[in-house]
Amino acid sequence: MTLRYSRRSYRQVVWKSSSQVWAWLHEQAFRYFGGCCQYVVLDNLKEGVIRPDIYEPQLNRLYAAMLAHYAVVADPARVRDPNRKGSVENAIQHTQATALAGRRFESIEAQNAFLMHWEEKWAAQRIHGRAKRQVEEMFQEERAHLKALPIEGFRYFEEGTRTVQDDTTAQVDSAWYAARPAPIGAEVLVRLYEHEIEIRDLHTLALIRRHTRARRKGAVELPDAERLFNPSRQTHQILKRAEHIGPHTHALCRALFEQRGREAQKSMWGIVGLHPRYPACILEQAAASALARHIHAYKAVRAIAEQLLAQAIARLDGTQPELPLGDAGSPLTQQHELIRDPAEYAAFFNRSVGTEPLAPDTPAPSQATERVQPPLGEPQAQDCA
């Protein structure tokens, strides 16, 4: 970037260019000069100008927002008319022929440091050939006419278009944000900042809503006063599919809608979408369990269905005995062919500590037990039962 009056320049080399890099380089130049110019003449590169036009050029929105933040007017040059910005063109040729000719650098940081040193110690101290004056001297005169920099720097953002959904929200990065008064089905412009998002009109760029950016997936930023509880065509479609699965699934979906309105349709879609993965009987048991516990959530229904399906598969494979389900868990087995009589364990303990010899009339184990169990003096893994 070269100031028109003094020819004082700011030079920085970057590996790649983008709209954000292009705007950031302007900020760095403004800070280096210590102020902003009134307007900037730029080439018609895509980072700055999307559609060149001599009367109404279309600027890149990020670049235009950065210039508006610093109150600078963009004046794109005419296509194939380099003389319109001859000052910066001559500065580029001067840099390539003088500062960079025949030099190699170990890194891009070393090259930028050398260019800064070259500008301050040589280029700024030279006598300009046409003006017949020192560049640094003219820059000191020009600096007084530069506009003061704003206190806060420009906040960079990413843009995208979203469609307002049936529940008056717009989805951004796995989260949903209220978009009223934008109508349902309309496209809106979304600007993503570091800590917040803005929903704007797609054509006029007028601000519609501003929200704090959610930090977890699935978050819904929708006030209760803006929730819609009148069923839509999508609501009836979900409830019809839930009724086809079973009455408990249908009751759970209705409870979700009555509690959260149309915003709950995402959870309702998730519940009825489990049908191809789990049988209807499993989903019905999961829905009944969720209703009994007053848990109205898709993830809870999915977790219960996964547990019920695993137990059903284990029973079919014979790896798990069929036991009644309960909140306290399965009951402990007290009698089994692998479990010895408690009197035998008591006698073994007394004999081991030397307090009481083994009674001669202790009944011997049955033959079936002796074939399975090892002697008491050699405890094995079966004794842990």
TORLOMI-412824 format. One record per residue: residue number from 1; residue in one letter; x, y, z of N, C-alpha, C in turn. Coordinates in steps of 0.05 Angstrom, whole numbers. Layout:
N
NUM:A:X:Y:Z:X:Y:Z:X:Y:Z
...
This chain:
385
1:M:17:-24:0:0:0:0:18:25:0
2:T:11:44:-17:28:68:-20:10:93:-17
3:L:18:111:0:4:136:3:9:154:-21
4:R:-12:167:-31:-10:181:-57:8:206:-55
5:Y:7:221:-33:21:246:-32:51:241:-26
6:S:57:226:-6:85:224:3:99:200:-10
7:R:85:181:-22:96:156:-33:108:138:-12
8:R:100:142:13:109:124:34:93:98:32
9:S:107:75:33:94:50:27:95:31:51
10:Y:77:12:51:77:-10:70:78:-36:54
11:R:97:-53:60:101:-78:45:101:-102:63
12:Q:86:-122:55:85:-147:70:79:-170:51
13:V:94:-191:54:91:-215:37:75:-236:52
14:V:56:-249:39:40:-271:50:41:-295:32
15:W:36:-318:44:37:-343:28:13:-346:10
16:K:-10:-338:20:-35:-341:5:-53:-318:10
17:S:-72:-314:-8:-90:-291:-5:-119:-301:-3
18:S:-135:-286:12:-163:-291:15:-176:-264:22
19:S:-203:-264:24:-216:-239:31:-209:-230:59
20:Q:-205:-249:77:-198:-241:104:-168:-232:105
21:V:-151:-245:91:-122:-237:90:-120:-210:77
22:W:-135:-205:56:-135:-179:42:-144:-157:61
23:A:-166:-161:76:-175:-141:95:-155:-137:118
24:W:-144:-159:127:-124:-157:149:-100:-142:141
25:L:-91:-145:116:-67:-129:107:-73:-99:106
26:H:-98:-92:100:-105:-64:101:-103:-53:129
27:E:-113:-69:149:-111:-61:176:-82:-57:185
28:Q:-65:-75:177:-37:-73:185:-24:-48:173
29:A:-32:-41:148:-21:-17:135:-31:8:150
30:F:-57:9:157:-68:32:172:-54:36:198
31:R:-48:14:212:-34:16:238:-5:26:234
32:Y:7:16:212:35:25:207:36:54:201
33:F:17:65:185:17:93:178:8:110:202
34:G:-6:98:221:-16:113:244:-43:127:238
35:G:-57:119:218:-83:132:211:-94:120:186
36:C:-119:128:179:-133:118:156:-133:140:134
37:C:-133:132:110:-136:150:87:-166:155:83
38:Q:-172:174:65:-200:180:59:-212:159:41
39:Y:-198:150:21:-207:129:3:-183:114:-7
40:V:-188:90:-17:-167:73:-27:-173:64:-55
41:V:-154:66:-73:-156:57:-100:-143:29:-102
42:L:-159:10:-110:-149:-18:-111:-154:-31:-138
43:D:-140:-52:-142:-143:-68:-167:-169:-85:-164
44:N:-177:-97:-186:-202:-112:-186:-198:-141:-180
45:L:-183:-147:-160:-179:-175:-152:-203:-185:-137
46:K:-208:-211:-137:-233:-222:-125:-235:-218:-95
47:E:-212:-216:-82:-213:-211:-53:-225:-184:-46
48:G:-225:-165:-64:-236:-139:-59:-260:-132:-76
49:V:-260:-140:-101:-282:-133:-120:-292:-158:-132
50:I:-318:-164:-127:-330:-188:-138:-338:-184:-167
51:R:-350:-161:-172:-359:-155:-200:-350:-127:-207
52:P:-329:-124:-224:-320:-97:-232:-341:-82:-248
53:D:-344:-57:-243:-362:-40:-258:-352:-11:-254
54:I:-353:4:-275:-343:31:-274:-360:50:-257
55:Y:-386:43:-254:-404:60:-239:-411:48:-212
56:E:-419:22:-212:-428:9:-187:-414:-18:-184
57:P:-389:-18:-176:-375:-44:-172:-385:-58:-147
58:Q:-386:-84:-148:-395:-100:-126:-371:-109:-110
59:L:-369:-99:-85:-346:-106:-68:-351:-131:-52
60:N:-330:-144:-45:-331:-166:-26:-342:-156:0
61:R:-362:-171:12:-376:-161:35:-358:-159:59
62:L:-340:-177:63:-321:-176:85:-303:-151:82
63:Y:-293:-147:58:-275:-125:53:-290:-98:56
64:A:-315:-98:46:-331:-73:48:-337:-67:77
65:A:-343:-88:94:-348:-83:122:-324:-73:136
66:M:-300:-83:129:-275:-73:141:-271:-43:134
67:L:-275:-36:109:-272:-8:101:-292:10:116
68:A:-317:0:118:-337:16:132:-330:19:162
69:H:-317:-1:174:-309:2:202:-288:25:205
70:Y:-271:28:185:-250:49:186:-259:74:171
71:A:-284:75:161:-295:98:147:-278:105:123
72:V:-271:85:107:-255:89:83:-272:81:59
73:V:-270:96:38:-286:91:14:-268:76:-6
74:A:-278:55:-18:-264:40:-38:-269:52:-66
75:D:-249:55:-82:-251:65:-109:-236:47:-128
76:P:-248:25:-137:-234:6:-154:-226:20:-181
77:A:-202:12:-190:-192:23:-215:-206:10:-238
78:R:-205:24:-261:-217:13:-285:-202:-12:-294
79:V:-216:-30:-307:-203:-55:-316:-183:-48:-338
80:R:-159:-61:-336:-137:-57:-355:-130:-27:-357
81:D:-129:-14:-334:-120:15:-334:-102:19:-310
82:P:-77:8:-312:-58:10:-289:-50:38:-283
83:N:-52:57:-301:-44:84:-296:-62:98:-275
84:R:-86:86:-271:-104:97:-251:-93:95:-223
85:K:-75:76:-219:-62:72:-193:-32:69:-198
86:G:-21:89:-211:7:88:-219:26:89:-195
87:S:18:102:-173:36:105:-151:44:78:-139
88:V:24:61:-135:30:35:-123:43:16:-143
89:E:36:19:-169:49:3:-189:79:9:-191
90:N:86:34:-190:115:42:-190:129:33:-165
91:A:115:33:-142:127:24:-117:133:-6:-118
92:I:115:-22:-131:120:-50:-134:145:-55:-152
93:Q:147:-41:-174:170:-45:-191:196:-36:-177
94:H:194:-14:-162:217:-5:-147:226:-25:-126
95:T:207:-38:-113:215:-58:-93:227:-82:-106
96:Q:216:-92:-127:226:-116:-140:254:-111:-153
97:A:258:-87:-163:284:-82:-177:306:-73:-158
98:T:299:-64:-134:319:-53:-116:322:-70:-91
99:A:300:-75:-76:301:-88:-51:304:-119:-53
100:L:290:-131:-72:289:-160:-74:306:-172:-96
101:A:318:-155:-113:333:-166:-135:357:-181:-125
102:G:360:-207:-133:383:-223:-127:384:-232:-98
103:R:363:-230:-82:364:-237:-54:347:-262:-49
104:R:356:-279:-30:341:-302:-21:338:-300:9
105:F:316:-311:19:311:-309:48:305:-337:59
106:E:312:-341:84:308:-367:97:278:-371:103
107:S:263:-350:108:235:-353:116:220:-327:107
108:I:194:-329:107:178:-306:99:179:-284:120
109:E:183:-292:145:187:-272:167:212:-256:163
110:A:234:-270:154:259:-256:148:256:-236:125
111:Q:240:-244:105:236:-226:82:220:-202:90
112:N:199:-205:107:183:-182:115:200:-164:134
113:A:216:-175:151:233:-159:168:253:-142:151
114:F:264:-155:130:282:-140:113:268:-117:98
115:L:243:-123:88:228:-102:74:222:-79:92
116:M:215:-84:117:209:-63:136:234:-46:141
117:H:257:-60:145:282:-45:149:290:-29:124
118:W:286:-40:101:293:-27:76:275:-2:72
119:E:250:-4:79:232:19:75:239:42:94
120:E:245:36:119:251:57:138:279:69:135
121:K:298:53:128:326:62:126:335:71:99
122:W:320:64:78:329:71:51:306:84:35
123:A:284:70:32:263:81:14:251:106:25
124:A:246:107:52:234:131:64:254:155:65
125:Q:279:149:64:300:170:66:308:181:39
126:R:299:169:18:308:177:-9:294:203:-18
127:I:306:216:-37:294:240:-50:278:230:-74
128:H:252:236:-73:235:227:-95:242:242:-120
129:G:244:227:-143:254:239:-167:236:260:-179
130:R:209:256:-177:191:275:-189:185:298:-169
131:A:181:292:-144:175:313:-124:199:328:-116
132:K:223:317:-119:248:330:-111:249:336:-81
133:R:235:319:-65:235:322:-36:238:295:-23
134:Q:246:295:2:249:270:17:222:258:23
135:V:220:231:20:194:217:24:186:220:53
136:E:204:216:71:197:218:100:187:246:108
137:E:199:266:96:190:293:102:162:298:92
138:M:155:289:68:128:291:58:108:274:74
139:F:117:251:84:100:234:100:92:248:126
140:Q:110:262:139:104:276:164:83:298:159
141:E:83:310:135:62:330:129:36:315:123
142:E:37:292:111:12:278:104:0:264:128
143:R:16:256:148:6:242:171:-15:259:186
144:A:-12:285:186:-31:302:201:-59:301:189
145:H:-61:293:163:-87:292:150:-100:264:150
146:L:-86:245:161:-98:218:163:-118:217:186
147:K:-139:202:182:-160:200:202:-151:182:225
148:A:-161:188:249:-153:172:272:-164:144:270
149:L:-150:124:280:-159:97:280:-180:92:302
150:P:-200:75:297:-220:69:317:-207:55:341
151:I:-220:56:363:-210:44:388:-209:13:385
152:E:-230:2:374:-232:-27:371:-227:-35:342
153:G:-212:-56:338:-206:-66:312:-230:-79:299
154:F:-227:-86:274:-249:-98:259:-253:-127:268
155:R:-278:-135:271:-284:-163:278:-289:-179:253
156:Y:-274:-199:248:-277:-215:224:-299:-235:227
157:F:-311:-243:205:-333:-261:206:-333:-279:181
158:E:-349:-300:183:-355:-317:160:-385:-315:154
159:E:-391:-317:128:-418:-313:119:-429:-339:107
160:G:-455:-341:108:-470:-363:95:-499:-357:95
161:T:-514:-372:78:-543:-369:76:-556:-393:90
162:R:-578:-388:104:-593:-408:117:-623:-404:111
163:T:-638:-425:114:-667:-424:110:-681:-426:137
164:V:-700:-408:141:-716:-408:166:-733:-433:166
165:Q:-731:-449:187:-745:-474:189:-773:-471:199
166:D:-787:-494:202:-815:-494:209:-820:-483:237
167:D:-799:-484:254:-802:-474:282:-791:-445:285
168:T:-787:-431:263:-777:-403:262:-748:-400:271
169:T:-732:-422:269:-704:-421:276:-687:-426:251
170:A:-662:-418:253:-642:-423:231:-620:-439:243
171:Q:-611:-460:229:-591:-478:239:-563:-468:231
172:V:-545:-466:251:-518:-457:246:-500:-474:263
173:D:-483:-491:250:-463:-507:264:-476:-525:286
174:S:-496:-541:278:-509:-560:297:-523:-546:320
175:A:-530:-521:317:-546:-506:337:-567:-491:322
176:W:-588:-483:337:-611:-470:325:-616:-443:339
177:Y:-621:-422:323:-624:-395:333:-650:-383:323
178:A:-663:-368:340:-688:-355:332:-683:-335:309
179:A:-700:-335:289:-696:-318:265:-720:-300:260
180:R:-739:-298:278:-761:-279:275:-750:-250:275
181:P:-762:-233:260:-787:-234:244:-784:-245:216
182:A:-762:-258:209:-760:-270:182:-781:-292:179
183:P:-795:-293:157:-817:-313:154:-806:-341:150
184:I:-823:-361:156:-815:-389:153:-810:-394:123
185:G:-788:-408:117:-781:-415:90:-764:-394:76
186:A:-760:-371:88:-744:-350:75:-714:-355:79
187:E:-698:-346:61:-669:-348:63:-658:-323:77
188:V:-640:-327:96:-628:-305:111:-598:-307:109
189:L:-584:-285:113:-555:-284:114:-546:-287:143
190:V:-527:-305:148:-517:-310:174:-487:-303:175
191:R:-480:-286:194:-452:-278:198:-442:-290:224
192:L:-421:-306:222:-410:-320:245:-385:-305:255
193:Y:-387:-293:279:-364:-281:293:-353:-301:312
194:E:-333:-293:327:-320:-311:346:-338:-319:369
195:H:-353:-300:379:-370:-305:402:-400:-300:398
196:E:-408:-292:374:-436:-287:369:-442:-291:339
197:I:-467:-292:333:-476:-294:305:-497:-272:300
198:E:-499:-264:275:-518:-244:267:-535:-256:244
199:I:-561:-252:246:-579:-260:224:-589:-234:211
200:R:-583:-232:185:-589:-208:170:-607:-214:146
201:D:-619:-193:135:-635:-196:111:-616:-202:88
202:L:-623:-220:70:-605:-229:49:-601:-207:28
203:H:-620:-190:24:-618:-169:3:-609:-142:14
204:T:-621:-133:36:-614:-107:46:-592:-107:68
205:L:-585:-131:77:-565:-135:99:-573:-122:125
206:A:-599:-116:128:-609:-105:153:-608:-126:175
207:L:-600:-118:199:-597:-136:222:-624:-145:231
208:I:-628:-172:233:-654:-183:243:-651:-192:272
209:R:-631:-209:278:-627:-219:305:-597:-221:310
210:R:-590:-219:335:-563:-224:344:-563:-243:368
211:H:-547:-264:367:-547:-284:388:-518:-289:397
212:T:-515:-298:422:-489:-308:432:-485:-335:420
213:R:-461:-340:410:-456:-365:396:-455:-388:415
214:A:-470:-409:409:-472:-433:426:-446:-449:425
215:R:-438:-460:448:-413:-475:450:-418:-505:451
216:R:-442:-515:449:-448:-543:449:-467:-550:427
217:K:-464:-574:416:-482:-582:395:-510:-587:405
218:G:-529:-581:388:-557:-586:396:-570:-564:412
219:A:-556:-542:417:-567:-520:433:-589:-506:416
220:V:-609:-496:430:-632:-482:417:-635:-455:431
221:E:-630:-433:416:-633:-406:427:-660:-396:417
222:L:-681:-403:431:-708:-395:423:-724:-388:448
223:P:-732:-363:452:-748:-355:476:-774:-370:476
224:D:-785:-375:500:-810:-390:503:-833:-374:491
225:A:-831:-348:491:-853:-332:480:-855:-334:450
226:E:-834:-344:436:-834:-346:407:-838:-374:397
227:R:-844:-393:415:-849:-420:407:-877:-423:395
228:L:-879:-439:374:-904:-444:361:-915:-471:370
229:F:-940:-470:380:-952:-495:390:-975:-504:372
230:N:-981:-490:350:-1001:-500:332:-988:-520:313
231:P:-999:-544:310:-987:-565:294:-987:-557:265
232:S:-965:-563:251:-962:-558:223:-966:-585:208
233:R:-963:-583:181:-965:-608:165:-942:-627:173
234:Q:-919:-617:179:-897:-634:188:-903:-647:214
235:T:-916:-633:232:-924:-645:258:-942:-668:255
236:H:-963:-665:238:-982:-687:233:-967:-711:220
237:Q:-948:-706:203:-933:-727:190:-917:-743:211
238:I:-904:-730:229:-889:-744:250:-907:-760:268
239:L:-929:-748:277:-947:-762:295:-960:-786:281
240:K:-964:-785:255:-975:-808:241:-955:-831:241
241:R:-930:-825:236:-910:-846:237:-906:-857:265
242:A:-908:-840:285:-906:-850:313:-929:-868:320
243:E:-954:-861:311:-977:-877:316:-974:-905:302
244:H:-961:-905:280:-957:-931:266:-938:-949:282
245:I:-919:-937:297:-901:-953:313:-915:-965:337
246:G:-931:-948:351:-945:-958:374:-956:-935:391
247:P:-974:-942:410:-987:-920:425:-968:-906:444
248:H:-948:-920:456:-930:-907:474:-912:-887:459
249:T:-903:-895:436:-886:-877:419:-902:-852:411
250:H:-928:-857:404:-945:-834:396:-950:-816:420
251:A:-954:-827:444:-958:-810:468:-933:-795:475
252:L:-909:-807:472:-884:-793:478:-880:-769:459
253:C:-886:-773:433:-883:-751:414:-902:-729:419
254:R:-927:-736:426:-947:-715:433:-938:-700:458
255:A:-927:-713:478:-917:-700:502:-894:-681:495
256:L:-877:-689:477:-855:-671:468:-865:-646:455
257:F:-885:-649:438:-896:-626:424:-911:-608:443
258:E:-926:-619:461:-941:-602:480:-922:-587:499
259:Q:-898:-598:503:-879:-585:522:-862:-564:508
260:R:-854:-569:483:-834:-551:470:-845:-539:444
261:G:-867:-547:434:-878:-536:409:-864:-548:385
262:R:-864:-532:363:-852:-541:338:-822:-546:340
263:E:-810:-533:359:-781:-537:362:-774:-566:370
264:A:-794:-580:382:-790:-608:390:-791:-627:366
265:Q:-798:-617:343:-801:-635:320:-774:-648:312
266:K:-752:-635:319:-726:-648:313:-723:-673:330
267:S:-730:-671:356:-729:-695:373:-749:-716:365
268:M:-772:-707:356:-793:-726:347:-784:-741:322
269:W:-771:-726:303:-761:-740:280:-740:-760:287
270:G:-724:-754:308:-704:-773:316:-716:-798:328
271:I:-738:-795:343:-750:-819:355:-763:-837:334
272:V:-778:-825:316:-791:-842:296:-770:-853:276
273:G:-747:-839:274:-726:-848:256:-711:-872:266
274:L:-716:-880:292:-704:-904:303:-717:-930:294
275:H:-740:-927:281:-756:-951:274:-741:-970:255
276:P:-727:-961:234:-712:-980:218:-690:-994:232
277:R:-680:-982:254:-657:-994:268:-666:-1012:290
278:Y:-688:-1006:303:-698:-1022:325:-727:-1032:318
279:P:-734:-1056:327:-762:-1065:323:-782:-1048:337
280:A:-806:-1049:328:-827:-1032:340:-832:-1040:369
281:C:-830:-1066:376:-835:-1074:404:-813:-1062:422
282:I:-789:-1061:412:-767:-1049:429:-772:-1020:433
283:L:-780:-1006:411:-785:-977:414:-809:-972:432
284:E:-828:-989:431:-852:-985:449:-843:-988:478
285:Q:-827:-1008:484:-818:-1011:512:-801:-987:521
286:A:-783:-978:503:-767:-955:509:-784:-930:514
287:A:-804:-926:497:-821:-902:500:-837:-904:526
288:A:-847:-928:532:-862:-932:557:-844:-926:582
289:S:-819:-936:581:-801:-931:603:-795:-901:606
290:A:-791:-887:583:-786:-858:584:-810:-843:595
291:L:-834:-851:587:-858:-838:597:-861:-842:627
292:A:-855:-867:637:-857:-872:665:-838:-856:682
293:R:-814:-851:670:-794:-835:685:-796:-805:679
294:H:-816:-797:663:-820:-769:656:-795:-757:643
295:I:-783:-773:625:-759:-765:609:-769:-762:580
296:H:-770:-737:571:-779:-732:544:-755:-723:528
297:A:-739:-742:519:-714:-735:504:-708:-758:484
298:Y:-699:-751:461:-692:-771:441:-668:-788:449
299:K:-648:-776:461:-624:-791:469:-631:-812:490
300:A:-649:-806:508:-657:-825:529:-671:-849:516
301:V:-689:-844:498:-703:-866:484:-684:-883:469
302:R:-664:-871:455:-645:-887:440:-628:-904:459
303:A:-620:-893:482:-603:-908:501:-619:-932:513
304:I:-645:-927:519:-661:-949:530:-665:-970:509
305:A:-671:-962:484:-675:-982:463:-650:-998:457
306:E:-627:-985:459:-601:-1000:455:-597:-1021:477
307:Q:-604:-1014:501:-601:-1033:524:-621:-1056:521
308:L:-646:-1050:514:-665:-1072:510:-658:-1090:487
309:L:-648:-1079:465:-640:-1096:443:-616:-1114:450
310:A:-597:-1103:465:-574:-1119:473:-583:-1142:491
311:Q:-601:-1137:509:-611:-1158:526:-627:-1180:511
312:A:-642:-1171:491:-657:-1190:475:-638:-1208:459
313:I:-618:-1196:447:-598:-1212:432:-583:-1231:450
314:A:-576:-1223:474:-563:-1241:493:-580:-1264:501
315:R:-606:-1260:504:-624:-1282:511:-627:-1302:488
316:L:-628:-1291:464:-630:-1309:441:-604:-1326:437
317:D:-581:-1315:443:-556:-1329:441:-551:-1348:464
318:G:-567:-1346:485:-563:-1363:508:-540:-1355:526
319:T:-529:-1332:523:-507:-1323:539:-516:-1308:564
320:Q:-541:-1303:566:-552:-1288:590:-578:-1301:597
321:P:-582:-1309:622:-608:-1320:630:-629:-1298:630
322:E:-653:-1307:624:-676:-1288:623:-684:-1281:651
323:L:-679:-1256:659:-685:-1247:686:-704:-1223:684
324:P:-721:-1220:704:-739:-1196:703:-723:-1171:706
325:L:-731:-1150:691:-718:-1124:693:-728:-1108:716
326:G:-712:-1093:729:-720:-1076:751:-700:-1055:756
327:D:-708:-1034:771:-690:-1012:777:-667:-1021:795
328:A:-672:-1041:812:-652:-1050:831:-633:-1071:819
329:G:-638:-1079:794:-621:-1099:781:-632:-1127:784
330:S:-617:-1147:774:-626:-1175:775:-621:-1186:803
331:P:-639:-1204:813:-634:-1215:840:-611:-1234:840
332:L:-598:-1237:863:-575:-1256:866:-585:-1284:868
333:T:-570:-1303:855:-577:-1331:856:-567:-1343:882
334:Q:-584:-1356:898:-577:-1367:924:-571:-1397:923
335:Q:-583:-1412:904:-579:-1441:902:-571:-1448:873
336:H:-549:-1464:872:-539:-1472:846:-522:-1496:850
337:E:-519:-1513:830:-502:-1537:833:-473:-1530:838
338:L:-464:-1507:830:-436:-1499:834:-432:-1485:861
339:I:-453:-1480:876:-450:-1466:901:-452:-1487:923
340:R:-431:-1489:941:-430:-1508:963:-449:-1500:985
341:D:-453:-1519:1003:-470:-1514:1026:-455:-1495:1045
342:P:-468:-1476:1058:-453:-1457:1076:-439:-1471:1099
343:A:-450:-1494:1108:-437:-1509:1130:-410:-1519:1123
344:E:-406:-1526:1097:-380:-1535:1089:-359:-1513:1090
345:Y:-367:-1489:1082:-349:-1466:1084:-342:-1459:1113
346:A:-362:-1462:1131:-357:-1456:1159:-338:-1476:1171
347:A:-341:-1501:1165:-323:-1522:1175:-295:-1518:1164
348:F:-293:-1511:1139:-266:-1507:1127:-252:-1483:1141
349:F:-267:-1462:1147:-255:-1439:1160:-246:-1446:1188
350:N:-262:-1460:1203:-255:-1468:1231:-230:-1486:1231
351:R:-228:-1504:1212:-205:-1522:1211:-180:-1507:1203
352:S:-182:-1486:1185:-159:-1472:1176:-147:-1454:1198
353:V:-164:-1442:1215:-154:-1425:1237:-147:-1441:1262
354:G:-154:-1467:1262:-146:-1484:1284:-164:-1481:1308
355:T:-187:-1471:1305:-205:-1467:1328:-223:-1492:1333
356:E:-228:-1506:1312:-247:-1529:1315:-241:-1549:1293
357:P:-237:-1574:1300:-232:-1594:1279:-257:-1599:1263
358:L:-252:-1610:1240:-275:-1617:1223:-292:-1639:1235
359:A:-317:-1635:1237:-335:-1655:1250:-335:-1680:1234
360:P:-333:-1703:1248:-332:-1728:1233:-358:-1734:1218
361:D:-380:-1723:1228:-406:-1729:1216:-413:-1709:1194
362:T:-393:-1693:1185:-400:-1673:1164:-408:-1688:1138
363:P:-430:-1681:1128:-439:-1696:1104:-420:-1691:1081
364:A:-414:-1712:1067:-396:-1709:1043:-411:-1697:1021
365:P:-397:-1684:1003:-411:-1672:980:-421:-1694:962
366:S:-441:-1687:946:-452:-1707:927:-432:-1712:906
367:Q:-436:-1735:892:-417:-1742:871:-417:-1722:848
368:A:-440:-1711:842:-442:-1692:820:-426:-1667:828
369:T:-428:-1659:854:-413:-1635:862:-383:-1641:863
370:E:-374:-1665:871:-346:-1671:871:-334:-1671:844
371:R:-349:-1678:824:-338:-1678:796:-334:-1650:786
372:V:-349:-1631:796:-347:-1604:786:-329:-1587:803
373:Q:-330:-1590:830:-315:-1573:848:-289:-1585:855
374:P:-267:-1570:858:-241:-1580:868:-241:-1583:898
375:P:-221:-1596:910:-220:-1599:939:-219:-1572:952
376:L:-228:-1571:978:-228:-1546:992:-200:-1535:997
377:G:-181:-1552:998:-154:-1543:1003:-141:-1530:978
378:E:-153:-1532:955:-142:-1521:930:-163:-1502:918
379:P:-166:-1478:928:-187:-1460:917:-181:-1453:888
380:Q:-201:-1454:872:-199:-1447:844:-218:-1424:837
381:A:-221:-1419:812:-238:-1397:803:-267:-1402:810
382:Q:-275:-1429:811:-303:-1434:816:-311:-1426:845
383:D:-292:-1425:864:-298:-1418:891:-307:-1389:893
384:C:-300:-1372:873:-308:-1344:874:-338:-1341:869
385:A:-351:-1362:859:-380:-1359:854:-394:-1356:881
